[in-house]
Amino acid sequence: MKTGIRIGIIALFVWLASVGCQDVTVGYLSLDYAGYEIDSLVVKKELDITPPIETPNPTFQTFVNIFKMDPGDVISMGIYPTIKTGGGEDYDRNLYGIPWTSTPIEGVDGTSQIYVDIKNVTTDTGDVDLLLNELTVLSSGVFSLPLHNSVPKGRYKISLTFSNEGYSKDLDDCFTIIVK
């Protein structure tokens, strides 16, 4: 009887050791619900940089003339004597050199750190190599293209590869950059 129990315990130990020593990949990566809420970005080659017109700020005038406040106090409240109205929609972008950026990707789930790489880019009329030289993608899936770039006009469809420890998955044609 004791021999049977000993053999049973040894067999259980050997079985547990063999199950516990399997090579199991750590973590996970899921792209089941991955995508961009806004799945395209329009990049303009010709910017509308018409400067805005500076006009007197009626709120500032009200505080100074009606409420008899000191102009310095009104400015310290963040209300300035003039405001800028009108102007081209790309005026500030050009003034501050703001790059063209996308929204982050949503629905990517997995063990951190998740890396993002551009798998491939397809286009009908553009130049993929010029786009790849200037385009960057962050780990959040945000694409960034410099304001002034050499990318020719065209429609560029982008596929991404997401990877982390032990896993790699592709998301094909998930974003479009339209240069016009």
Phi, psi and omega in degrees: 000316179296325180294320179295320179292318179297316179297321178296317179294317179296318179296318178297317178298315179296319179295314179297320179295320181288325178288319183286344183261012179288152180276099183257131178288134182280142172080194180202167177210123181232130175242020185303323182244021184284141176172170178259134176296315172251106191264021176211159179224126178262123179249122182264133176277327178252113184268147173266094185250033176299126182290147177286164179261132178274126180232158178298142180273114182296330178293317177298315180299322179297313180295321184282312187276320184269313182272357177055039178274154176292133180304325179296323178292322180294318178295322179294340175277357179090015178252117187258159184296331180232156174232155178261128179235150179073207181093162181290152183291344180254010183301307181294320179302316180289319182299318184258359179067038183287124181286166175279122182228153178261177172278160177288159177282150180240155174086008176273123184232135179171179179286132179289153356274130178260127181258145180238130176229152175281119180284305176198164179229135176239149179206156177267321187236346185272192180238107184298318182298318179294321178296313182296331178292332186248343184275137173237151175232131180271171180294341176277357182087007179283127175270144178222130179231130181305150180304307179258111184225171182254016181286125180286162180301144179160176178249121184243119177262130188244135173246143184240155172241126177253138180213151170214193185297109175091354183225152175206127181222149181253148174233105187274142176045051185268345182213148180234131172251125181249113178259119181221000000 
